[in-house]
Amino acid sequence: MTLDDAARHAPIVTAAVAVLALLVAWISIRVQRAVARRRAAVDFFVKTEMDERMLLAYRKFLDGVEQLGKATSIKEFSKTEPYTDIRTYLNVHELMAVGIHNKIFDQRICYEFWVDEVDRAYRDTNQLINYVRSEPGCGETYTDLIQLHRRWMGPHWIWQLWRSRWWPLQI
């Protein structure tokens, strides 16, 4: 190959190198985003599991759920302190659901760590959630939590492969 032949192929080689560099940059950005989502999810769960105030909120939530089960009227229960305790902790679940919805948190990490907690909290407080949503101006309250619960507890369809451990990088 002569220099003239190499010069004729230079634009093609240059374009190929540029496309390859673009592909590498794109993959790098996607991987960094996936790592950031996973870190955000882990940081969120470390906060919920280690923070003394969060642990106290969880204990109050459990006590409130127990009292909710014994309540005769949700309307009367809504005037009590356990109602506020339940709402406070449900807001933490809603925050996680919003983070997943907006792709701030990695869905697979959150699913692996809190699927049982979200299911239990939703089932135990469904009556309260429906009551809150029936109040004027609160119809959209806990929307992300409800959607997340439906998605996580729903059938395992092909588009939900993120649940599987074998699924490749969540990009």
N, CA and C of each residue as an Amber inpcrd file, in Angstrom:
protein
   513
   0.8580000  -1.1630000   0.0000000   0.0000000   0.0000000   0.0000000
   0.9120000   1.2360000   0.0000000   0.5760000   2.1360000  -0.8660000
   1.3600000   3.3620000  -0.9670000   0.7220000   4.4530000  -0.1210000
   1.4390000   5.5490000  -0.0080000   0.8970000   6.6810000   0.7400000
  -0.3350000   7.2570000   0.0650000  -0.3940000   7.2020000  -1.2410000
  -1.5770000   7.7060000  -1.9530000  -2.7980000   6.8410000  -1.6310000
  -2.6200000   5.5340000  -1.5570000  -3.7370000   4.6360000  -1.2010000
  -4.2020000   4.9100000   0.2340000  -3.2500000   5.1040000   1.1250000
  -3.5890000   5.3880000   2.5140000  -4.3110000   6.7210000   2.6180000
  -3.9040000   7.7030000   1.8480000  -4.5420000   9.0230000   1.8870000
  -5.9780000   8.9390000   1.3920000  -6.2250000   8.0770000   0.3990000
  -7.5870000   7.9250000  -0.1150000  -8.5080000   7.3020000   0.9340000
  -7.9940000   6.4570000   1.7960000  -8.8050000   5.7850000   2.8130000
  -8.8490000   6.5410000   4.1440000  -8.0820000   7.5840000   4.2610000
  -8.0050000   8.3390000   5.5170000  -9.3680000   8.8740000   5.9720000
 -10.1940000   9.4470000   5.0990000 -11.4960000   9.9410000   5.5700000
 -12.4010000   8.8270000   6.1280000 -12.3340000   7.6690000   5.5090000
 -13.1480000   6.5510000   5.9870000 -12.6560000   6.0940000   7.3530000
 -11.3280000   5.9620000   7.4950000 -10.7490000   5.5520000   8.7760000
 -11.0480000   6.5990000   9.8420000 -10.9460000   7.8640000   9.5050000
 -11.2200000   8.9420000  10.4560000 -12.6750000   8.8810000  10.9150000
 -13.5910000   8.6940000   9.9760000 -15.0050000   8.6000000  10.3190000
 -15.2660000   7.3710000  11.1920000 -14.6410000   6.2470000  10.8770000
 -14.8300000   5.0320000  11.6690000 -14.3080000   5.2270000  13.0910000
 -13.1620000   5.8730000  13.2480000 -12.6100000   6.1340000  14.5710000
 -13.5340000   7.0790000  15.3460000 -14.0810000   8.0760000  14.6680000
 -14.9920000   9.0180000  15.3230000 -16.2610000   8.3100000  15.7880000
 -16.8090000   7.4340000  14.9600000 -18.0120000   6.6760000  15.3380000
 -17.7020000   5.7550000  16.5140000 -16.5610000   5.1160000  16.4790000
 -16.1600000   4.2470000  17.5800000 -15.9860000   5.0570000  18.8750000
 -15.3790000   6.2250000  18.7870000 -15.2140000   7.0900000  19.9620000
 -16.5750000   7.5360000  20.4960000 -17.4970000   7.8500000  19.6100000
 -18.8480000   8.2320000  20.0160000 -19.5430000   7.0780000  20.7350000
 -19.4030000   5.8860000  20.2240000 -19.9980000   4.7080000  20.8470000
 -19.4170000   4.4580000  22.2350000 -18.1150000   4.5530000  22.3600000
 -17.4610000   4.3600000  23.6560000 -17.9150000   5.4260000  24.6440000
 -18.0230000   6.6640000  24.2140000 -18.4730000   7.7490000  25.0930000
 -19.9190000   7.5080000  25.5230000 -20.7590000   7.1020000  24.6040000
 -22.1690000   6.8440000  24.9190000 -22.2990000   5.7130000  25.9450000
 -21.5750000   4.6390000  25.7390000 -21.6180000   3.5180000  26.6830000
 -21.0900000   3.9590000  28.0410000 -20.0370000   4.7350000  28.0510000
 -19.4680000   5.2160000  29.3080000 -20.4700000   6.0710000  30.0780000
 -21.1620000   6.9520000  29.4010000 -22.1660000   7.7910000  30.0490000
 -23.2950000   6.9380000  30.6120000 -23.7460000   5.9720000  29.8480000
 -24.8400000   5.1000000  30.3040000 -24.4200000   4.2780000  31.5280000
 -23.2150000   3.7650000  31.5210000 -22.7310000   2.9800000  32.6620000
 -22.5980000   3.8740000  33.8920000 -22.0740000   5.0640000  33.7240000
 -21.9500000   5.9870000  34.8550000 -23.3210000   6.3470000  35.4230000
 -24.3040000   6.5160000  34.5520000 -25.6620000   6.8160000  35.0130000
 -26.2340000   5.6400000  35.8010000 -26.0030000   4.4360000  35.3150000
 -26.4850000   3.2450000  36.0240000 -25.8300000   3.1200000  37.3950000
 -24.5410000   3.3820000  37.4680000 -23.8310000   3.3250000  38.7500000
 -24.3640000   4.3950000  39.6930000 -24.6090000   5.5880000  39.1860000
 -25.1440000   6.6660000  40.0260000 -26.5250000   6.3070000  40.5630000
 -27.3590000   5.6670000  39.7400000 -28.6880000   5.2400000  40.2070000
 -28.5650000   4.2020000  41.3130000 -27.6600000   3.2790000  41.1310000
 -27.4750000   2.2430000  42.1570000 -26.9660000   2.8550000  43.4610000
 -26.0280000   3.7690000  43.3470000 -25.5020000   4.4440000  44.5550000
 -26.5910000   5.2160000  45.2590000 -27.4140000   5.9170000  44.4940000
 -28.5030000   6.6940000  45.0950000 -29.4690000   5.7750000  45.8330000
 -29.7860000   4.6310000  45.2400000 -30.6930000   3.6820000  45.8910000
 -30.0690000   3.1340000  47.1750000 -28.8120000   2.7620000  47.1100000
 -28.1460000   2.2170000  48.2970000 -28.0540000   3.2820000  49.3870000
 -27.7200000   4.5060000  49.0200000 -27.6560000   5.5880000  50.0040000
 -29.0110000   5.8060000  50.6640000 -30.0690000   5.7450000  49.8740000
 -31.4150000   5.9200000  50.4130000 -31.7320000   4.8220000  51.4270000
 -31.3980000   3.5920000  51.0990000 -31.7060000   2.4910000  52.0070000
 -30.8070000   2.4770000  53.2360000 -29.5790000   2.9100000  53.0850000
 -28.7150000   3.0360000  54.2620000 -29.3210000   4.0580000  55.2130000
 -29.8280000   5.1460000  54.6640000 -30.4640000   6.1710000  55.5000000
 -31.6970000   5.5960000  56.2080000 -32.5210000   4.8350000  55.4960000
 -33.7370000   4.2940000  56.1200000 -33.4270000   3.2340000  57.1590000
 -32.3150000   2.5470000  57.0100000 -31.9960000   1.4580000  57.9280000
 -31.1130000   1.8840000  59.1050000 -30.3950000   2.9800000  58.9660000
 -29.4180000   3.3560000  59.9880000 -29.7940000   4.6130000  60.7670000
 -30.5840000   5.4650000  60.1830000 -30.9250000   6.7220000  60.8340000
 -31.8970000   6.4780000  61.9850000 -31.5660000   7.0020000  63.1440000
 -32.3770000   6.7700000  64.3460000 -33.7980000   7.3160000  64.1840000
 -33.9230000   8.4730000  63.5540000 -35.2550000   9.0490000  63.3530000
 -36.0860000   8.2080000  62.3920000 -35.4360000   7.6440000  61.3940000
 -36.1680000   6.7690000  60.4580000 -36.5970000   5.4830000  61.1540000
 -35.7480000   4.9570000  62.0130000 -36.1180000   3.7440000  62.7510000
 -37.2790000   4.0150000  63.7060000 -37.2760000   5.1710000  64.3180000
 -38.3890000   5.5660000  65.1830000 -39.6660000   5.7340000  64.3600000
 -39.5500000   6.3460000  63.1860000 -40.7100000   6.5110000  62.3050000
 -41.2580000   5.1470000  61.8920000 -40.3680000   4.1920000  61.6450000
 -40.8180000   2.8510000  61.2650000 -41.5450000   2.1700000  62.4210000
 -41.0100000   2.2940000  63.6220000 -41.6960000   1.6950000  64.7830000
 -43.0680000   2.3240000  64.9900000 -43.1480000   3.6390000  64.8400000
 -44.4440000   4.3170000  64.9610000 -45.3930000   3.8690000  63.8490000
 -44.8400000   3.6580000  62.6750000 -45.6410000   3.1710000  61.5480000
 -46.2440000   1.8120000  61.8830000 -45.4240000   0.9090000  62.3980000
 -45.9270000  -0.4250000  62.7430000 -46.9980000  -0.3540000  63.8210000
 -46.7870000   0.4780000  64.8280000 -47.8050000   0.6650000  65.8660000
 -49.0770000   1.2540000  65.2680000 -48.9140000   2.2090000  64.3760000
 -50.0650000   2.8280000  63.7260000 -50.8490000   1.8460000  62.8760000
 -50.1480000   0.9710000  62.1760000 -50.8210000  -0.0370000  61.3550000
 -51.6210000  -0.9780000  62.2460000 -51.0560000  -1.3240000  63.3730000
 -51.7720000  -2.1860000  64.3190000 -53.0550000  -1.4940000  64.8010000
 -52.9530000  -0.2220000  65.1240000 -54.1300000   0.5210000  65.5740000
 -55.1220000   0.7490000  64.4340000 -54.6200000   0.8970000  63.2220000
 -55.5000000   1.0340000  62.0580000 -56.3520000  -0.2140000  61.8900000
 -55.7530000  -1.3690000  62.1200000 -56.4920000  -2.6240000  62.0210000
 -57.6110000  -2.7360000  63.0370000 -57.4500000  -2.0730000  64.1560000
 -58.4640000  -2.1150000  65.2100000 -59.4880000  -0.9850000  65.0890000
 -59.2240000  -0.0110000  64.2350000 -60.0880000   1.1650000  64.1270000
 -61.4430000   0.7800000  63.5440000 -62.4640000   1.4000000  64.0520000
 -63.8200000   1.1370000  63.5560000 -64.1690000   2.0640000  62.4050000
 -63.5930000   3.2410000  62.3840000 -63.8870000   4.2180000  61.3380000
 -62.5930000   4.8870000  60.8960000 -62.3560000   4.8860000  59.6040000
 -61.1430000   5.5210000  59.0830000 -61.2280000   7.0310000  59.2680000
 -62.4350000   7.5640000  59.2120000 -62.6030000   9.0040000  59.4000000
 -62.1910000   9.4190000  60.8130000 -62.5800000   8.6440000  61.7990000
 -62.1860000   8.9400000  63.1840000 -60.6920000   8.6800000  63.3840000
 -60.1990000   7.6240000  62.7450000 -58.7770000   7.2950000  62.8670000
 -57.9140000   8.4140000  62.2820000 -58.4320000   9.1000000  61.2670000
 -57.6500000  10.1560000  60.6130000 -57.3780000  11.3450000  61.5330000
 -58.0350000  11.3910000  62.6730000 -57.8300000  12.4950000  63.6210000
 -56.8270000  12.1300000  64.7170000 -56.2280000  10.9660000  64.6040000
 -55.3150000  10.4950000  65.6440000 -53.8570000  10.6730000  65.2180000
 -52.9750000  10.5470000  66.1960000 -51.5420000  10.6400000  65.9130000
 -51.0240000   9.4410000  65.1070000 -51.5180000   8.2080000  65.3550000
 -51.0480000   7.0830000  64.5280000 -51.3250000   7.2750000  63.0350000
 -52.3820000   7.9760000  62.7080000 -52.6810000   8.2890000  61.3090000
 -51.5290000   9.1040000  60.7090000 -51.0890000  10.1050000  61.4500000
 -49.9750000  10.9410000  60.9970000 -48.6860000  10.1250000  60.9040000
 -48.4780000   9.2190000  61.8480000 -47.2890000   8.3710000  61.8200000
 -47.2820000   7.4800000  60.5740000 -48.4250000   6.9140000  60.2490000
 -48.5210000   6.0650000  59.0580000 -48.2510000   6.8890000  57.8090000
 -48.8640000   8.0650000  57.7290000 -48.6660000   8.9280000  56.5640000
 -47.2030000   9.3260000  56.4140000 -46.5480000   9.6050000  57.5320000
 -45.1380000   9.9910000  57.4840000 -44.2970000   8.8890000  56.8610000
 -44.5210000   7.6600000  57.2810000 -43.7070000   6.5700000  56.7390000
 -44.1340000   6.1930000  55.3200000 -45.4060000   6.3220000  55.0180000
 -45.8390000   6.0840000  53.6370000 -45.2020000   7.1040000  52.6890000
 -44.9490000   8.2870000  53.1900000 -44.2810000   9.2980000  52.3700000
 -42.8670000   8.8720000  52.0020000 -42.2140000   8.1140000  52.8610000
 -40.8910000   7.5800000  52.5430000 -41.0090000   6.5800000  51.3830000
 -42.0290000   5.7370000  51.4430000 -42.2670000   4.7940000  50.3480000
 -42.5910000   5.5410000  49.0540000 -43.3830000   6.5800000  49.1700000
 -43.7260000   7.3820000  47.9920000 -42.4820000   8.0540000  47.4200000
 -41.5980000   8.5170000  48.2820000 -40.3490000   9.1330000  47.8250000
 -39.5220000   8.1390000  47.0150000 -39.4400000   6.9140000  47.4930000
 -38.7070000   5.8980000  46.7480000 -39.3940000   5.6350000  45.4060000
 -40.7180000   5.5420000  45.4070000 -41.4570000   5.2880000  44.1700000
 -41.2610000   6.4190000  43.1650000 -41.2530000   7.6420000  43.6440000
 -41.0030000   8.7870000  42.7650000 -39.5740000   8.7190000  42.2190000
 -38.6250000   8.3440000  43.0600000 -37.2400000   8.2030000  42.6080000
 -37.0930000   7.1400000  41.5330000 -37.8170000   6.0500000  41.6590000
 -37.7820000   5.0040000  40.6340000 -38.4590000   5.5000000  39.3630000
 -39.6120000   6.1330000  39.5330000 -40.3700000   6.6380000  38.3810000
 -39.5470000   7.6310000  37.5640000 -38.8040000   8.4830000  38.2390000
 -37.9980000   9.4980000  37.5630000 -36.5720000   9.0340000  37.2680000
 -36.3200000   7.7500000  37.4630000 -35.0340000   7.1220000  37.1610000
 -33.8790000   7.7290000  37.9520000 -34.1740000   8.0860000  39.2000000
 -33.1370000   8.5430000  40.1150000 -32.5490000   7.3360000  40.8420000
 -33.4150000   6.3760000  41.1780000 -33.0030000   5.1490000  41.8540000
 -33.0500000   3.9830000  40.8710000 -32.1650000   3.0320000  41.0760000
 -32.1500000   1.8150000  40.2770000 -33.3010000   0.9100000  40.7280000
 -34.1740000   0.5840000  39.7940000 -35.3600000  -0.1840000  40.1380000
 -35.0260000  -1.5790000  40.6590000 -34.0370000  -2.2190000  40.0840000
 -33.6990000  -3.5780000  40.5110000 -33.1620000  -3.5970000  41.9400000
 -32.3240000  -2.6420000  42.2840000 -31.8040000  -2.5650000  43.6530000
 -32.9580000  -2.3440000  44.6280000 -33.8230000  -1.4100000  44.3000000
 -34.9700000  -1.1270000  45.1750000 -35.8830000  -2.3430000  45.2890000
 -36.0950000  -3.0190000  44.1850000 -36.9470000  -4.2110000  44.1970000
 -36.3470000  -5.2840000  45.1020000 -35.0780000  -5.5370000  44.9240000
 -34.4230000  -6.5770000  45.7200000 -34.4630000  -6.2540000  47.2140000
 -34.3140000  -4.9830000  47.5440000 -34.2170000  -4.6090000  48.9410000
 -35.5740000  -4.4300000  49.6090000 -36.5580000  -3.8520000  48.8950000
 -37.7750000  -3.4270000  49.5800000 -39.0700000  -3.9540000  49.0010000
 -39.0400000  -4.9280000  48.1320000 -40.2880000  -5.4060000  47.5310000
 -41.2630000  -5.9010000  48.6000000 -40.7810000  -6.6500000  49.5710000
 -41.6730000  -7.1690000  50.6150000 -42.2050000  -6.0420000  51.4910000
 -41.3680000  -5.0740000  51.7930000 -41.7930000  -3.9460000  52.6280000
 -42.8570000  -3.1050000  51.9170000 -42.6480000  -2.8390000  50.6430000
 -43.6350000  -2.0570000  49.8860000 -44.9510000  -2.8240000  49.8030000
 -44.8830000  -4.1010000  49.5430000 -46.1010000  -4.9140000  49.4570000
 -46.8480000  -4.9250000  50.7880000 -46.1370000  -5.1650000  51.8650000
 -46.7620000  -5.2230000  53.1880000 -47.3560000  -3.8660000  53.5690000
 -46.6030000  -2.8070000  53.3610000 -47.0890000  -1.4680000  53.7110000
 -48.3200000  -1.1100000  52.8920000 -48.3040000  -1.4340000  51.6120000
 -49.4600000  -1.1150000  50.7670000 -50.6900000  -1.9140000  51.1970000
 -50.5090000  -3.1980000  51.3940000 -51.6540000  -4.0410000  51.7920000
 -52.2100000  -3.6260000  53.1500000 -51.3270000  -3.3400000  54.1130000
 -51.7750000  -3.0080000  55.4600000 -52.4180000  -1.6280000  55.5490000
 -52.0680000  -0.7390000  54.6410000 -52.5830000   0.6310000  54.7210000
 -53.4470000   1.0090000  53.5260000 -53.8670000   0.0330000  52.7480000
 -54.6600000   0.3130000  51.5540000 -55.9100000   1.1220000  51.8830000
 -56.5540000   0.7930000  52.9800000 -57.7550000   1.5110000  53.4020000
 -57.4150000   2.9870000  53.6590000 -56.3260000   3.2400000  54.3290000
 -55.9090000   4.6010000  54.6230000 -55.5160000   5.3400000  53.3430000
 -54.8000000   4.6750000  52.4500000 -54.3990000   5.2930000  51.1800000
 -55.6340000   5.7060000  50.3910000 -56.6140000   4.8300000  50.3110000
 -57.8400000   5.1610000  49.5850000 -58.5740000   6.3210000  50.2380000
 -58.5710000   6.3650000  51.5600000 -59.2180000   7.4710000  52.2680000
 -58.5080000   8.7890000  51.9500000 -57.1940000   8.7930000  52.0200000
 -56.4280000  10.0090000  51.7310000 -56.7130000  10.4760000  50.3110000
 -56.7270000   9.5590000  49.3720000 -56.9520000   9.9140000  47.9650000
 -58.3760000  10.4060000  47.7100000 -59.3090000  10.0570000  48.5900000
 -60.6910000  10.5080000  48.4140000 -60.9090000  11.9190000  48.9590000
 -59.9560000  12.4180000  49.7350000 -60.0730000  13.7690000  50.2780000
 -59.9140000  14.7940000  49.1540000 -60.6100000  15.9260000  49.2500000
 -60.4850000  16.9650000  48.2160000 -59.0370000  17.4450000  48.0660000
 -58.5760000  17.5010000  46.8360000 -57.2200000  17.9630000  46.5560000
 -56.1330000  16.9320000  46.7700000 -56.4940000  15.7180000  47.1410000
 -55.4910000  14.6770000  47.4160000 -55.6230000  13.4760000  46.4910000
 -56.2950000  13.6280000  45.3880000 -56.5500000  12.5050000  44.4920000
 -55.3110000  11.8690000  43.8890000 -54.2310000  12.6400000  43.8170000
 -52.9920000  12.1180000  43.2280000 -51.9930000  11.6490000  44.2850000
 -52.3640000  11.7540000  45.5410000 -51.4650000  11.3490000  46.6190000
 -51.1720000   9.8550000  46.5160000 -49.9340000   9.4870000  46.6500000
 -49.4540000   8.0970000  46.6170000 -49.6420000   7.4310000  45.2450000
 -49.7810000   8.2180000  44.2000000 -49.9510000   7.6500000  42.8610000
 -48.7470000   6.8050000  42.4610000 -47.5510000   7.3160000  42.6860000
 -46.3470000   6.5670000  42.3080000 -46.1950000   5.2990000  43.1360000
 -46.5530000   5.3580000  44.3970000 -46.4920000   4.1710000  45.2520000
 -47.4620000   3.0990000  44.7560000 -48.6580000   3.4990000  44.3990000
 -49.6610000   2.5450000  43.8970000 -49.1850000   1.9310000  42.5870000
 -48.6790000   2.7500000  41.6780000 -48.1920000   2.2330000  40.3950000
 -47.0060000   1.2910000  40.5950000 -46.1160000   1.6570000  41.5080000
 -44.9630000   0.8000000  41.7820000 -45.4170000  -0.5340000  42.3570000
 -46.3490000  -0.5030000  43.2810000 -46.8620000  -1.7400000  43.8670000
 -47.4850000  -2.6260000  42.7930000 -48.2780000  -2.0440000  41.9280000
 -48.9030000  -2.8300000  40.8420000 -47.8510000  -3.4540000  39.9370000
 -46.8190000  -2.6640000  39.6100000 -45.7740000  -3.1800000  38.7270000
 -44.9880000  -4.2930000  39.3980000 -44.6280000  -4.1010000  40.6590000
 -43.8210000  -5.0980000  41.3510000 -44.6120000  -6.3520000  41.6790000
 -45.8740000  -6.2320000  41.9650000 -46.6730000  -7.3970000  42.3530000
 -47.3730000  -8.0350000  41.1610000 -47.3100000  -7.3740000  40.0110000
 -47.9630000  -7.8840000  38.8170000 -47.2360000  -9.0810000  38.2420000
 -47.7960000  -9.6360000  37.1780000 -47.1450000 -10.7840000  36.5440000
 -45.7800000 -10.4110000  35.9750000 -44.9270000 -11.3820000  35.9260000
 -43.5480000 -11.1830000  35.4630000 -43.5280000 -11.3250000  33.9330000
 -43.8480000 -10.2450000  33.2570000 -43.8580000 -10.2550000  31.7980000
 -42.4540000 -10.0070000  31.2570000 -42.3030000 -10.1730000  29.9560000
 -41.0010000 -10.0460000  29.3140000 -40.4090000  -8.6460000  29.5080000
 -41.2460000  -7.6010000  29.5520000 -40.7150000  -6.2540000  29.7110000
 -40.3160000  -5.9470000  31.1500000 -40.4980000  -6.9000000  32.0300000
 -40.0720000  -6.7280000  33.4140000 -38.8240000  -7.5550000  33.7090000
 -37.9940000  -7.7220000  32.7450000 -36.7850000  -8.5230000  32.9190000
 -35.8210000  -7.9250000  33.9290000 -35.9950000  -6.6440000  34.2740000
 -35.1300000  -6.0240000  35.2760000 -35.2240000  -6.7580000  36.6010000
 -36.2980000  -7.5400000  36.8200000 -36.4210000  -8.3010000  38.0670000
 -35.3930000  -9.4250000  38.1460000 -34.9680000  -9.8920000  36.9970000
 -34.0780000 -11.0480000  36.9510000 -32.6520000 -10.6580000  37.3100000
 -31.9920000 -11.5240000  38.0160000 -30.5980000 -11.2730000  38.3790000
 -29.6820000 -11.3680000  37.1590000 -30.0650000 -12.1110000  36.1440000
 -29.1890000 -12.2910000  34.9970000 -29.2530000 -11.1270000  34.0280000
 -30.2090000 -10.2100000  34.1960000 -30.3610000  -9.1020000  33.2750000
 -29.0750000  -8.2910000  33.2380000 -28.5960000  -7.9540000  32.0500000
 -27.3340000  -7.2100000  31.9450000 -27.4500000  -5.8090000  32.5240000
 -26.4060000  -5.0480000  32.4010000 -26.3670000  -3.6990000  32.9440000
 -27.6980000  -2.9780000  32.7630000 -28.1890000  -2.4190000  33.8250000
 -29.4190000  -1.6410000  33.7550000 -29.0600000  -0.2410000  33.2970000
 -29.1500000  -0.0400000  32.0420000 -28.7320000   1.2370000  31.4750000
 -29.9500000   2.0440000  31.1200000
